[in-house]
Amino acid sequence: MKVSRQSPDNSSESVAPPLRASDARAAAAAFVAKLNPAPSARAVQDLLLLSSELVTNAIRYAGAVTALSFGADRRTLHVRVADPSPTPPQCRIPDMTGGTGGFGWPMVLRLAHDVSIHRHDGRGKTILATLAR
């Protein structure tokens, strides 16, 4: 695990690519536990949920997560998830029977203050989701 702290108010951490959403939640929880001052309880819950949804989508639709990192400054928290597919996430009609999903990406867009997608010349993409601390 690589940790780089720029100041007490600005930190970032890259972790091993998770194989499951629960691994991403655990990594997010470990990251925020080190922050001083601590983020709000709501921000922590939202970061865990964002991490879980982004990793779930990367595994389900791109086949894997190639990188996962977290960051924080005085005002924001962020999660960055990379995967091997250049295809951006798609909004789909949610399946109320639970068969095909459709809830994750809209949830990401609602929870995050800002979401950006960066393509890597046909070699995948990185999604950065930022939320208020």
N, C-alpha and C positions, 0 to 999 in steps of 0.2 A: 504494500500500500504506500503510495506516494502522497506526502502531505507537504504543502508549501504554505506557510503563513507569512503574509506580507505585513500585517499589523494586527493588533487585537480586533480590529473591526473589519478586516479584509482577509479571508482565507479561502483556500480551495483544496480539493482532495480528489485524486483519481483513484479508483478502486478496480479490482479485477472484474472483467465483464461477468455479470451474473448469468447463471443458468436458469434461474427462476425469479419470479416477481418477489417472492419472499426474501431472496438474497438482496434485492435492490432496496426493499424496505428496511432491512437490517442495516445495510450500509448507510442509508439516509439517516436512520436513527442514531447510529454511531457518530456520524458527521455532526449533526446538530447538538449532540450531547457535549461536544468539545467547544462549542461557541460561547463566547462571553462578550457581551451579555447574551443570555439565552433568547432565542426567538419566542414569539407568542405560541401558546399551545395550538391555536388554530393554524398558524403558519407551519408548525411541525407536522400536524395532521395532513395539511394540504401537500406538503413536500413528500411525505410518505406515499400518499395516494397518487400524486403525479409520477413519482418514480416507478411505482408499481404498474400504472397504466402504460407509461411509455415503454417499459421493459416488456410487458406482456404483448404489446403491439409489435415491437421489434422481433420478438421470438415468433409470434404467430404469423406475421405477414412478411418478414424479411429473413426468417430462419435463424437469427442469432443477434446477440448484442456484441458489438466489437469494442465498445468503450463506454464507460460510465464515470461521470465525475459530478462533483457538487461544488458549489461556491456560495460565498456570502460576503456582503459588505454591510455597511451600517443600515441600509434601507431594504435590501433584498436578499432573497435566497434563490439559488438556481440549481437546476439539474440538467445535465447534458447527456444524451443517449445517442450513440452512433450504432448504425447497423449496415449490413452489406448491400442493401437495396437502394437504388436511386429514386424509387417510386415514392412520392410523398403520401402521407396519410390521406385517406378519403373519408368524408362524412357519409355514413350510410344510414338508412332508416333502421332504428333499433328494432331488434327482434324480441318482441315481448314474450315469446315462448322460451327464450334462452338458447336457441339453437345456433345463431350466427353472430351474436353480439351486436355491435353498433353503438355501444354506450361509451366506450373508452375515449375516443378522440373528442367527441363533444364535451366530455367531462374535463379533459385536459384544457380545452379552449375556455371553459368556464372558470376553472380554478386558477389558471395562470394569468398574471398581469400582462405578460407578453410571451409569445411563442414565435420562434424563428426556425426555419428549416434551411440548412446549408448542404447543397449537393457537392459531392466530391468526384467530379469528372467521371461519372459512370461507375464509380467504385463505392457507392453507398451514399449515406447522408448522415447528418447530425441534427438532432432536434434539441433546441435549447428552450427550456421553459423557465420563466422568471416569475416570482411572486413576492408580495410584500412580506417583510420580516416581522 
